[in-house]
Amino acid sequence: MLAQSSSASLSGTVADPSGGVLAGALVQVERPATGAKLETTTGSDGSFTFPILAPGTYRISASQPGFNKGQIDALDLNVNDRRQINIKLELAPRQ
């Protein structure tokens, strides 16, 4: 008998405005209801994954030096969701 999972997963890529992937970008997920936070960095292909997340509402952000922070404020994950999201970061203005 197969056990059912009571978790969700989230994966995706971080890219620049032209669609080029951003290696080494910091990706964070936060569950505001509990204050729980996880973070990872993108691989050489710009990809990230959070393989086991509790169901709930999350805030996802990505950042990389030279770019404005990208954020999704309310992403709902349900049991057994396998969500794929892509985050595009805009160039930061030069100072």
N, C-alpha and C positions, 0 to 999 in steps of 0.2 A: 504494500500500500504506500502511495506517495504522500508525503506530508505537504500540506498547503503552507505557503509562505504568508506571513502576516506583515510583510514589509513591501516597500516600493524601491525603485532605483531611478537614478537620474544621470543622464550622460549627455554629451554634446560637444560642440567646438566653440572656440573663441577666435574671431577673425577681425581683420582691419576693414576699413570702408571699401576696399577693392575686393574683399573676399579672401585675401591672403591670410593663412592661419598664423596665430600668434603662439609660439612656443614659450613656455615659462610664465604664462599669465597666471595670476593668483585668482582662484575661483573659491568663493565662500558660499555656504548654505547656512541659513539661520532659521530656526523655528521660533518665531516670536512668542508663541504661547508658552514655551518652556525655557526660552533663552539658550537652548542648545545650538552650538555652532560647530561646523566642520569646515575644513579647507583643504584644498589640493592645488597643484599647479598643472598646467596643461603640458602634454608631452610634445615631442618634436612635430607631431602632426596637428597640434592645436587642440587635441581632444582631452576631455576630462570625464571622470565617472565617479559617482557616489553609489556603490552597489547595494547598500542596505540603509534605507531611511524608513523611519516610522511614518505611517500615514499621518497627514496633517497639512497645514499651510506653511509654505516656506518663502523666504526672501533669498534670492540668488543674486550674487554680484560677481563681476569680473573686473580686474584691474591689471594694468601694465604701464610701466613708466612711458611717458610721452603720449598717453591716450587718456581720454576722459573715462571715468568709471562707468560701466554698464550695469544696470540693475533691473531685476524683475521683482516687483513687490509682493505679489500674492499668487504663488503657484500652488495649486491644490494637488496633493498626491494621495491616491487611494490605495487600498490593499491590492497588491499584484501589479500596480502601474509600473510600466517600463518607459518612462518619459525621455524624449530626446529633445533638447533645446539648443539653439545656436544663438550666441551672443555676439553682436557686432559692436566693436569699440570705435568711437570717433576720435580723430586726432585732437590732442589738446592744443589750444592756442599757444603760440610761442610767446615767451615773455621777455 
